[in-house]
Amino acid sequence: MKSHRFEHQAMATVFEIWIDSDDGVYAKQAALEAWRLVDEIESELSFYREESDISRINAMRLGESIFIGEHARRSLSLSLQLCQETEGAFDPNVGHSMKVIKDEKGNASRWSEWFASKKKLTAESKGILIFDEANRSVELASDLPVSFDLGAIGKGYALDRVALLLKVWDLPRFLLSGGGSSLLAGAPPEGKMGWEVSLGKKEYEISERSLGASGIPIKGIHIIDPQKGMPTTRFRAWTFAKSAARSDALSTAAMLLPLKWFQDRLDSSSEELFCIQETEQSELLCFGAFPNEKRTVD
Amino acid sequence: MKQPTFGSLLTRRDFMARSALLGAGTILTSSWAFGESEAKAVAASSSNDIQIAIVGVGAQGRILMDALLQIPNIRVRAVCDIWDYARKYAVNKLKQAGMEATGYIEIEEMLQKEKLDAVVIATPDFWHAPHTNLCLKAGLHVYCEKMMSNTVEGARSMVRTMRETGKLLQIGHQRRSNPRYMHSLFNLIQKGNLLGKMTCASAQWNRAVAEDVGFPKAYEIPAATLSRFGFKDMHQFRNWRWFRDLSGGPISDLGAHQIDIFNWYFGVRPKSLMASGGTDYYKGRQHYDNVMVVYEYPLEHGTARAFYQVQTTTSSGGGYFELFNGDQGSLQISENPRLTKVYRETTAPSWEPLVEKHYLAKSAYVAAPVEKVDSRESKPPEGFEIPVVLNKKLHQPHLENFFEVVRGKGHLNCAADHAFESEASIFPVNAAVEARKVIDLTPRCLLFKIKLKRIIYETCYFIYRTVGGLALKRASCSCQSPRF
């Protein structure tokens, strides 16, 4: 079988699909449908479009309730769940909320007040948003400034949905990429153990799993530690998971979490694996069993 | 319809409440609000919910369904589509949204079994008229996607049936309900005289190369079913927009939205058109893949010309927008807010009064008052913005307008007879390309009788001077019938 590559610009990055198939035309038609789906998802999740569900949520007031679409509902719900799992390290509301507070108030006490309230909300499992699944609506349950940005999970969520679509098209052998920072592999190419991906100097073969990456070498320091209110300087972090949305979000969290958090997680039955690189010169610190290592690149 | 008026500054919550009542778009940054509209007595469902069906849940049907799911008290009871893949997708999506909708292949069966108030139709263009007429005659209000039909006769029949049945028929020119477009026309141009004398316009839709679409192999429709519904095969079913017997091609699919804005903003019908185009990029497609057309509009102060281009080989060059030029300013408007801009001629009167009325807002940079000449680094010219935000799905306000009128409030923003007037200048374009002639759009025939008021006005004007008969047969733009 031949591997066919297709690309598409969305979510301020380049999405790519590699499909292993004898029928290149059919693979291309499937990719076109995939791009339509990615665009549909972006229309709900985009922080930059005034009509997107996320923009409308960001304009809500306490107690207000609005209808939102399936993609926004699912990705927001997962984001808030991951926020709790990671003890606030992954927080879709953090970056812009802080910016809003800092720009508009410029008041340090407001920071601590915000953090205290946020922790309280997290501890009570109440969250900032209340979802009404039956009524497809979401209610804002806090008068704190909200400014959700799903940039750290949206690409992964889109890859998960594209994977489902490709299976409907009976094209199970694929590798999906959302800007290179979020990868999702389907069944391996014919005759191979998996799709080749690299982590730093090592190359691996992955199949039926996802890989998320975060770091500062390309985008610079841009991830805010919500516990400290400061940007993190960890060099890079990778996360393997079954779902691309999870690996995408957890790789962001992995930039912030203390090493003990990863060690504790090894004791659980989690299938998620983490690799941390503290500085550019540091060796990888890995927590969990690796996929098939193919070779180390010198 | 009464035009929007300005009132006192609204809080966002006030505006949300009013928007919900009036079906207006959500506007965050201005004091703009819609005035009360004359209520139209239209019977609605006894319950607060409006029971609807979606007929055609392909690409456009999905967009409409997503917008419908944002509107309170709309219950989608059924979807109708001949393709299992699309039908199952829609039923599943509605189920996740808390609605148990039944899927149908045959619209007749759906109409027989379901108790509905209205339908939303997004089938291929050549099915618009049959489906709309059927639903209107079944006693339902109809929201139908544009173009009304692939033929002028089909479109005319829809207006006729609307009048015969007394039911509502809204056509999906959704910009007519977009608050940014409404504000720009009613307040900036008409009240604020932003442009001065309108002298010309241009518009474009530049769309990237798109290959033919396919289908999952497991979801191929049986040949007999395809044939029964007018399709040669699955390829034609999935790519119907490129076939002459099924649609009007890009000038119809894309151009119709924007040429409608020419007609709406100029407020008169064009008197002539000339066009060029061709199938130059995509081999084997029946419709022109690029079309350029020039209309002449007879305004009070003279002729204004409007140039339109649609092409399907690049998304560069500004994407899609409409640009209106006058001797005092220019307005570029688009569904994409980032492409919406206003420009003031340096000889024009100050726009400060428009800012004071909240018709315009100043851009982030504001030049200092000119009290003395200040020598320093260069400053940018004064910038203005349109302070209207639509934070709803693009088709939502137009659907909301439809449902509000179903409930007996206000008027349709694009009833079929008004849509027909506008689309009448679009039907002849492909024929004009083929004929390579100027076409005079002389108002002459098709007299409309407006019930009660008995106002008769002209609408159809497809009288042409020296075109080849065969060339214009396809466009069906002759005035063969004197009235609906």
Contacts between the chains, C-beta under 8 A, distances in Angstrom:
chain1	res1	chain2	res2	distance
A	25	B	214	7.5
A	26	B	214	6.4
A	26	B	217	7.5
A	28	B	211	6.4
A	28	B	214	8.0
A	29	B	211	7.5
A	29	B	212	7.6
A	29	B	213	6.2
A	29	B	214	2.8
A	29	B	215	7.5
A	30	B	214	7.2
A	30	B	216	7.7
A	32	B	210	7.4
A	32	B	211	6.5
A	32	B	213	5.9
A	32	B	214	7.5
A	33	B	213	7.3
A	33	B	214	7.7
A	36	B	59	7.2
A	40	B	62	7.7
A	40	B	66	7.9
A	50	B	337	5.9
A	50	B	389	5.2
A	50	B	390	6.4
A	50	B	391	5.0
A	51	B	390	5.9
A	51	B	391	5.4
A	51	B	392	5.7
A	51	B	393	5.8
A	51	B	394	6.5
A	55	B	391	5.8
A	56	B	391	5.0
A	56	B	392	7.7
A	59	B	12	7.3
A	59	B	28	6.6
A	59	B	391	6.2
A	61	B	12	7.0
A	61	B	13	6.6
A	64	B	13	7.6
A	64	B	16	7.6
A	66	B	70	7.9
A	67	B	69	6.3
A	67	B	70	4.6
A	67	B	71	7.7
A	67	B	72	7.5
A	69	B	66	5.9
A	69	B	69	7.0
A	69	B	70	7.9
A	70	B	93	6.6
A	70	B	96	5.9
A	70	B	97	7.4
A	133	B	98	7.8
A	134	B	98	5.0
A	135	B	98	6.4
A	136	B	69	6.4
A	136	B	96	7.8
A	136	B	97	4.6
A	136	B	98	6.1
A	168	B	216	5.4
A	168	B	218	7.5
A	169	B	216	4.6
A	169	B	217	7.6
A	170	B	216	6.8
A	170	B	217	6.1
A	170	B	218	6.4
